Amino acid sequence: MSPEKGPEGRLALKRAFGLREAITITAGTVIGVGLFTTGGAIVGQMGASVVFATFIAMLVSVYPALLYAEMGAALPYAGGTYRYASLGLGRPFGFLAGWSFVISLVAVTSGEALAFSYYFKTVFLAFGVELPVDDVALACAALVAFTITNVRGVQITGRLQNGFMFFFWGCALIWFLTMIPNVSLPNFVQTPDFLAGMGPGGFIAAVAMIWWCFAGFETCCAMGEEIRYPHLTIPRALILSPFIIFAVNALFQWFLVGIVPPEGLAALAASSAPYAEAMTSAGILGLPLALLAAGIAFGGDFSTMNASIAVPPRYLFTMARDGALPRAFAKLHPRFQTPYVAIVALGLLSVVLVATGSLVYISNLSLFADLFYYVVGIVSAVGLRRRMPDLARPFKVRGLMVGAPVSAVVYLVMMTQLAPEAIVTGIAWCAAGLAVFAVCRRMHGDADTPKPAAVATEEPAADERARMDREFRIWAAATGAAVVVALALYAVPHLL
């Protein structure tokens, strides 16, 4: 099979994803390592008050998600923020955004692989069996498996993603029902003694780490070149994604608070697998613990690994196609039409990060890169409005000149709370990338950027459009119900 050609005869990826895949890949990227490791540790620091940090993390994600919906609908290319920043601010800013996005999701992939190893071994520990297998070895095996499946094509990636997410939710629903008798409502109205010492800086740091559970809410934009009817599908996925992520985080946090008494919360803050720690400390072993660990390992962790291995290579592919990186990364597999060189290269980089064995370092590195490229992306929305005022925008956000600066400042403030070593690594990564960019630009010249007018905005047939509208309404209703239920669960104990 020969590679497809896009606008102006350029190599193009195959459009195979619909709304369901756009949502599950986006949600799958973020529902994993953050929620079940660092996010759970924040519950140990804040108790039931964690819902406020989670709600704020959602609020500061909503407007940027809408900005990405506007940019993704108008410019549905592979590469997402890299492409938007290149057009809106200039190629060096675009490169920095794309380069930061890559290390961000590579770090997520690495952290997820380690989280998988922790929870996979917990499945056996639930029945008193300790696997004599090294965490790093297990993590690397999972990375190799997903690298291979991603090379084999987006259809496999999409089907796996749907399967992982539905498996995760199946296990989660059963676990929720079995845990209800173990939830103690008084836990939600008792404030842990150590919470009183959390000042404004501590609260901002907590919000930043919870926000890491939301980072990636625009993931589908990076695969814009593989999404069907992107001018409709991308805005719909991004309108829903922050609320879906909030509901998932808030529901799992609710059970964590309900299971663990206030005096036992502090132990969660230092745990690499806080949900397993919570159930073990509460004496809940056997099938309930195994069910939770299996759902996290084979649903949450696998869905995030699958998505976070799939997306960054599309950035490398686009950047190499533009001449900003070595051309080898722009090679498509002759049979599967996937950027296989980029996929394999980033799989190897993930293995290197896994070898550090430190989730704290990995999470802080990812968070620095996340916040940096989001700031660039937010400013790019302003730049695109000014540089390309006549660009067709199927979805347009209001209040840009207020919402964009406020969002950028909020993200910059969160960056001040990160570990210094992660900031140093992030800056070094950016510096190394700029050096490679300068060499490649000298060799290949300026990119032949495709004209926005050449981007297909084909309208679906009437019956297809009706099906898409119905699917979106179902997703919207389910998401709204989940958010209401999550908030009500925290409020009910205070009303009884």
PyMOL commands that set and color helices and strands:
alter all, ss='L'
color gray80, all
select helices_A, chain A and resi 7-9+19-30+33-74+81-88+91-125+135-151+154-182+185-188+193-197+200-211+219-222+224-226+230-259+262-270+274-281+287-310+312-321+327-330+340-354+359-387+400-415+420-444+452-454+462-495
alter helices_A, ss='H'
color red, helices_A
select strands_A, chain A and resi 4-5+11-12
alter strands_A, ss='S'
color yellow, strands_A
deselect
rebuild
show_as cartoon
